[in-house]
């Protein structure tokens, strides 16, 4: 069962790495001009499903709950997140603010459709990973 979890986690990691440049092509246009930063510390905390994923890759997730939950994320830099996308809580990958949701399909329908397809594949594999750990 551990080998199955590791395989699923590696497949998820690859999909996230494929997805990341697409998301970054959109966020690099929208986020720098935003006045209300979405990246708050409370969103950088791993949930149980994130922990299952990371542990399957032999990465021990650490949450720093001593920081102000409504303060800016400790991993947010002037150019975006310093964590590789696959090491971020999954909410950092699937959450899109209203401005991004409006921008993405208009900027590139092809990239937007690919983004949706990849997110769906990731969700299916995450569900299988979580189910295999129960």
C-alpha positions in Angstrom: 0.0 0.0 0.0 2.9 2.4 0.8 4.2 1.9 -2.8 0.8 2.8 -4.2 0.7 6.0 -2.2 4.1 7.0 -3.3 3.3 6.3 -6.9 0.1 8.4 -6.7 1.9 11.2 -4.9 4.6 11.3 -7.5 2.0 11.4 -10.3 0.3 14.3 -8.4 3.6 16.1 -8.0 4.3 15.8 -11.8 0.8 17.1 -12.6 1.3 20.1 -10.2 4.7 20.8 -11.8 3.0 20.8 -15.3 0.2 23.0 -14.0 2.4 25.6 -12.2 3.7 27.6 -15.3 0.1 27.9 -16.5 -1.1 29.4 -13.2 2.0 31.6 -13.0 1.3 33.0 -16.5 -2.0 34.2 -15.2 -1.0 35.3 -11.7 2.0 37.2 -13.0 -0.4 39.5 -14.9 -3.2 39.8 -12.2 -1.6 39.6 -8.8 1.1 42.4 -8.9 -1.6 45.0 -9.2 -4.0 43.6 -6.6 -4.7 45.7 -3.6 -6.0 42.8 -1.4 -3.5 40.0 -1.1 -5.1 36.5 -0.9 -2.0 34.9 0.5 -2.5 35.0 4.2 -0.6 33.0 6.8 -3.7 30.9 7.8 -3.8 29.6 4.2 -0.2 28.4 4.3 -1.0 25.8 6.9 -1.2 22.2 5.7 -4.5 20.3 6.2 -4.6 16.5 6.8 -4.9 15.7 3.0 -1.8 17.8 2.3 0.1 16.0 5.0 -0.8 12.6 3.5 0.5 13.8 0.1 3.7 15.2 1.4 4.5 12.2 3.7 4.0 9.9 0.8 6.9 11.8 -0.8 8.9 11.5 2.4 8.5 15.2 3.2 7.5 16.1 6.7 5.0 19.0 6.7 5.5 21.7 9.3 2.9 24.3 10.3 4.0 27.5 12.1 0.9 28.3 14.1 2.7 31.1 16.1 2.3 33.6 13.3 -0.7 36.0 12.9 -3.2 33.9 10.9 -4.5 37.1 9.1 -1.0 38.4 8.4 0.7 37.9 5.1 1.9 34.4 4.3 5.5 33.9 5.5 6.3 32.4 2.1 5.1 35.3 0.0 7.9 37.3 -1.7 7.6 40.3 -4.0 7.7 37.9 -6.9 5.2 35.3 -5.5 5.5 32.2 -3.4 9.0 31.0 -2.5 7.8 27.4 -2.1 7.7 25.1 -5.1 4.0 24.7 -6.0 4.0 21.0 -5.1 5.1 21.8 -1.6 2.4 24.3 -1.0 -1.0 23.5 0.6 -3.3 22.4 -2.2 -5.6 25.4 -1.5 -2.7 27.6 -2.8 -3.1 25.8 -6.2 -6.8 25.6 -6.6 -7.9 28.9 -5.1 -8.5 31.7 -7.7 -9.9 35.1 -6.7 -12.6 36.8 -8.7 -10.1 38.9 -10.7 -8.2 35.7 -11.8 -11.4 33.9 -12.6 -12.4 36.7 -14.9 -8.9 37.1 -16.5 -7.9 33.4 -17.2 -10.5 32.4 -19.8 -10.2 35.7 -21.6 -6.4 35.7 -21.6 -6.0 32.2 -23.1 -8.9 29.8 -23.5 -6.5 27.1 -24.4 -4.4 27.5 -21.3 -7.5 27.9 -19.1 -9.0 24.6 -20.5 -5.6 22.8 -19.8 -5.6 24.3 -16.3 -9.1 22.9 -15.6 -8.2 19.5 -17.0 -5.0 19.2 -14.9 -6.8 20.4 -11.8 -9.4 17.6 -12.3 -6.7 15.0 -12.8 -5.0 16.2 -9.6 -8.3 16.0 -7.7 -9.0 12.5 -8.9 -5.5 11.3 -7.9 -5.6 13.1 -4.5 -8.9 11.4 -3.8 -7.3 8.0 -4.6 -4.3 8.9 -2.4 -6.5 9.8 0.5 -8.7 6.8 0.1 -5.7 4.5 0.0 -4.5 6.0 3.3 -7.8 5.2 5.2 
